[in-house]
Amino acid sequence: MKKKLTSQLTIFKTSNFPRKIKINSNKKYCVTIGIGGNIGNTKKFFDKLFLYLKSDTRFDVLITSPLLLNPPFGFLEQNHFLNGIIALKTNLAPNAFLKSMQRLEKRLGRKRSFQDAPRTLDIDIIFFDNKKINTEKLIIPHKNWAHRESVTIPLKYM
């Protein structure tokens, strides 16, 4: 399914996005992550990420959003991005969770060349329970999330 919202924004549905998983989780923290990418077969990378998260006992995936195709910001000379949201539960503390997400990005081909560069997979922690964190390595809630269509539009569909 494909639904054009504007000339620049299109919503997609795939087998895993959106998806609501019926699970009773007793894990401690509810985490919302934003995912994005614009290199290679992004839908395939998202499906692999979804399957990794579902098969890893440290995480209980609760719900995923539909995907949004949208233009880049910051560095504009690149392909449009596909973005989505995943809500999950975990017992990992925020910094341990960040490290595990960075390992998944790397496993799925992420290379960090410069700010807002094209990428296979970007995972941002949008919310981590009701925590507010502002350190050099981690800012929660994610900086400027409320001003990014790549976050707010998929969230509206959840």
Contacts in CASP RR format, 6 or more apart in sequence:
PFRMAT RR
TARGET T0000
AUTHOR 0000-0000-0000
METHOD contacts of the structure
MODEL  1
MKKKLTSQLTIFKTSNFPRKIKINSNKKYCVTIGIGGNIGNTKKFFDKLF
LYLKSDTRFDVLITSPLLLNPPFGFLEQNHFLNGIIALKTNLAPNAFLKS
MQRLEKRLGRKRSFQDAPRTLDIDIIFFDNKKINTEKLIIPHKNWAHRES
VTIPLKYM
1 12 0 8 1.000
1 13 0 8 1.000
2 10 0 8 1.000
2 11 0 8 1.000
2 12 0 8 1.000
2 13 0 8 1.000
3 10 0 8 1.000
3 11 0 8 1.000
4 10 0 8 1.000
5 11 0 8 1.000
5 153 0 8 1.000
8 70 0 8 1.000
8 71 0 8 1.000
9 68 0 8 1.000
9 69 0 8 1.000
9 70 0 8 1.000
9 149 0 8 1.000
9 153 0 8 1.000
10 68 0 8 1.000
10 69 0 8 1.000
11 66 0 8 1.000
11 67 0 8 1.000
11 68 0 8 1.000
11 69 0 8 1.000
11 153 0 8 1.000
11 157 0 8 1.000
12 43 0 8 1.000
12 66 0 8 1.000
12 67 0 8 1.000
12 68 0 8 1.000
12 69 0 8 1.000
12 82 0 8 1.000
13 66 0 8 1.000
13 67 0 8 1.000
14 43 0 8 1.000
14 46 0 8 1.000
14 47 0 8 1.000
14 67 0 8 1.000
15 47 0 8 1.000
16 46 0 8 1.000
16 47 0 8 1.000
16 50 0 8 1.000
16 64 0 8 1.000
17 46 0 8 1.000
17 50 0 8 1.000
17 64 0 8 1.000
17 65 0 8 1.000
17 66 0 8 1.000
17 67 0 8 1.000
17 84 0 8 1.000
18 63 0 8 1.000
18 64 0 8 1.000
18 65 0 8 1.000
18 66 0 8 1.000
18 157 0 8 1.000
18 158 0 8 1.000
19 50 0 8 1.000
19 63 0 8 1.000
19 64 0 8 1.000
20 62 0 8 1.000
20 63 0 8 1.000
20 64 0 8 1.000
21 54 0 8 1.000
21 60 0 8 1.000
21 61 0 8 1.000
21 62 0 8 1.000
21 63 0 8 1.000
23 60 0 8 1.000
23 61 0 8 1.000
23 62 0 8 1.000
25 60 0 8 1.000
25 62 0 8 1.000
25 89 0 8 1.000
27 59 0 8 1.000
27 60 0 8 1.000
27 89 0 8 1.000
27 90 0 8 1.000
27 91 0 8 1.000
28 89 0 8 1.000
28 90 0 8 1.000
28 91 0 8 1.000
28 129 0 8 1.000
29 89 0 8 1.000
29 90 0 8 1.000
29 91 0 8 1.000
29 92 0 8 1.000
29 97 0 8 1.000
29 128 0 8 1.000
29 129 0 8 1.000
30 62 0 8 1.000
30 87 0 8 1.000
30 88 0 8 1.000
30 89 0 8 1.000
30 127 0 8 1.000
30 129 0 8 1.000
31 87 0 8 1.000
31 88 0 8 1.000
31 89 0 8 1.000
31 90 0 8 1.000
31 97 0 8 1.000
31 125 0 8 1.000
31 127 0 8 1.000
31 128 0 8 1.000
31 129 0 8 1.000
32 85 0 8 1.000
32 86 0 8 1.000
32 87 0 8 1.000
32 125 0 8 1.000
32 126 0 8 1.000
32 127 0 8 1.000
32 128 0 8 1.000
32 155 0 8 1.000
33 85 0 8 1.000
33 86 0 8 1.000
33 87 0 8 1.000
33 88 0 8 1.000
33 101 0 8 1.000
33 123 0 8 1.000
33 124 0 8 1.000
33 125 0 8 1.000
33 126 0 8 1.000
34 83 0 8 1.000
34 84 0 8 1.000
34 85 0 8 1.000
34 86 0 8 1.000
34 122 0 8 1.000
34 123 0 8 1.000
34 124 0 8 1.000
34 125 0 8 1.000
34 126 0 8 1.000
34 142 0 8 1.000
34 150 0 8 1.000
34 151 0 8 1.000
34 154 0 8 1.000
35 46 0 8 1.000
35 49 0 8 1.000
35 83 0 8 1.000
35 84 0 8 1.000
35 85 0 8 1.000
35 86 0 8 1.000
35 121 0 8 1.000
35 122 0 8 1.000
35 123 0 8 1.000
35 124 0 8 1.000
36 42 0 8 1.000
36 46 0 8 1.000
36 81 0 8 1.000
36 82 0 8 1.000
36 83 0 8 1.000
36 84 0 8 1.000
36 119 0 8 1.000
36 121 0 8 1.000
36 122 0 8 1.000
36 123 0 8 1.000
36 150 0 8 1.000
37 45 0 8 1.000
37 81 0 8 1.000
37 82 0 8 1.000
37 83 0 8 1.000
37 118 0 8 1.000
37 119 0 8 1.000
37 120 0 8 1.000
37 121 0 8 1.000
37 122 0 8 1.000
38 72 0 8 1.000
38 78 0 8 1.000
38 79 0 8 1.000
38 80 0 8 1.000
38 81 0 8 1.000
38 82 0 8 1.000
38 118 0 8 1.000
38 119 0 8 1.000
39 79 0 8 1.000
39 118 0 8 1.000
39 119 0 8 1.000
39 120 0 8 1.000
40 120 0 8 1.000
42 81 0 8 1.000
42 82 0 8 1.000
42 120 0 8 1.000
42 121 0 8 1.000
43 67 0 8 1.000
43 82 0 8 1.000
45 108 0 8 1.000
45 120 0 8 1.000
45 121 0 8 1.000
46 67 0 8 1.000
46 82 0 8 1.000
46 84 0 8 1.000
46 121 0 8 1.000
48 108 0 8 1.000
49 86 0 8 1.000
49 104 0 8 1.000
49 108 0 8 1.000
49 121 0 8 1.000
49 123 0 8 1.000
50 61 0 8 1.000
50 64 0 8 1.000
50 86 0 8 1.000
52 104 0 8 1.000
52 107 0 8 1.000
53 59 0 8 1.000
53 61 0 8 1.000
53 86 0 8 1.000
53 88 0 8 1.000
54 61 0 8 1.000
58 90 0 8 1.000
58 91 0 8 1.000
58 92 0 8 1.000
58 100 0 8 1.000
59 88 0 8 1.000
59 89 0 8 1.000
59 90 0 8 1.000
60 88 0 8 1.000
60 89 0 8 1.000
60 90 0 8 1.000
61 86 0 8 1.000
61 87 0 8 1.000
61 88 0 8 1.000
62 87 0 8 1.000
62 88 0 8 1.000
62 89 0 8 1.000
63 86 0 8 1.000
63 87 0 8 1.000
63 158 0 8 1.000
64 84 0 8 1.000
64 85 0 8 1.000
64 86 0 8 1.000
64 87 0 8 1.000
64 158 0 8 1.000
65 84 0 8 1.000
65 85 0 8 1.000
65 86 0 8 1.000
65 154 0 8 1.000
65 155 0 8 1.000
65 157 0 8 1.000
65 158 0 8 1.000
66 84 0 8 1.000
66 154 0 8 1.000
66 157 0 8 1.000
67 82 0 8 1.000
67 83 0 8 1.000
67 84 0 8 1.000
67 154 0 8 1.000
68 82 0 8 1.000
68 83 0 8 1.000
68 84 0 8 1.000
68 149 0 8 1.000
68 150 0 8 1.000
68 153 0 8 1.000
68 154 0 8 1.000
69 80 0 8 1.000
69 81 0 8 1.000
69 82 0 8 1.000
70 80 0 8 1.000
70 81 0 8 1.000
70 83 0 8 1.000
70 149 0 8 1.000
70 150 0 8 1.000
70 153 0 8 1.000
71 80 0 8 1.000
71 81 0 8 1.000
72 78 0 8 1.000
72 79 0 8 1.000
72 80 0 8 1.000
72 81 0 8 1.000
72 116 0 8 1.000
73 116 0 8 1.000
73 148 0 8 1.000
74 115 0 8 1.000
74 116 0 8 1.000
75 114 0 8 1.000
75 115 0 8 1.000
75 116 0 8 1.000
75 117 0 8 1.000
75 118 0 8 1.000
78 117 0 8 1.000
78 118 0 8 1.000
79 118 0 8 1.000
81 150 0 8 1.000
83 150 0 8 1.000
83 151 0 8 1.000
83 154 0 8 1.000
84 150 0 8 1.000
84 154 0 8 1.000
85 126 0 8 1.000
85 151 0 8 1.000
85 154 0 8 1.000
85 155 0 8 1.000
85 158 0 8 1.000
87 158 0 8 1.000
90 97 0 8 1.000
92 100 0 8 1.000
94 125 0 8 1.000
94 128 0 8 1.000
94 131 0 8 1.000
94 133 0 8 1.000
94 138 0 8 1.000
94 140 0 8 1.000
95 137 0 8 1.000
95 138 0 8 1.000
97 125 0 8 1.000
97 128 0 8 1.000
98 125 0 8 1.000
98 137 0 8 1.000
98 138 0 8 1.000
101 123 0 8 1.000
101 125 0 8 1.000
102 123 0 8 1.000
104 121 0 8 1.000
104 123 0 8 1.000
105 121 0 8 1.000
105 122 0 8 1.000
105 123 0 8 1.000
108 120 0 8 1.000
108 121 0 8 1.000
109 120 0 8 1.000
109 121 0 8 1.000
110 119 0 8 1.000
110 120 0 8 1.000
110 121 0 8 1.000
110 122 0 8 1.000
111 119 0 8 1.000
111 120 0 8 1.000
124 142 0 8 1.000
124 145 0 8 1.000
125 138 0 8 1.000
125 140 0 8 1.000
125 142 0 8 1.000
126 141 0 8 1.000
126 142 0 8 1.000
126 145 0 8 1.000
126 151 0 8 1.000
127 140 0 8 1.000
127 141 0 8 1.000
127 142 0 8 1.000
128 140 0 8 1.000
131 140 0 8 1.000
132 140 0 8 1.000
132 141 0 8 1.000
133 139 0 8 1.000
133 140 0 8 1.000
134 140 0 8 1.000
142 151 0 8 1.000
145 151 0 8 1.000
145 152 0 8 1.000
146 152 0 8 1.000
END
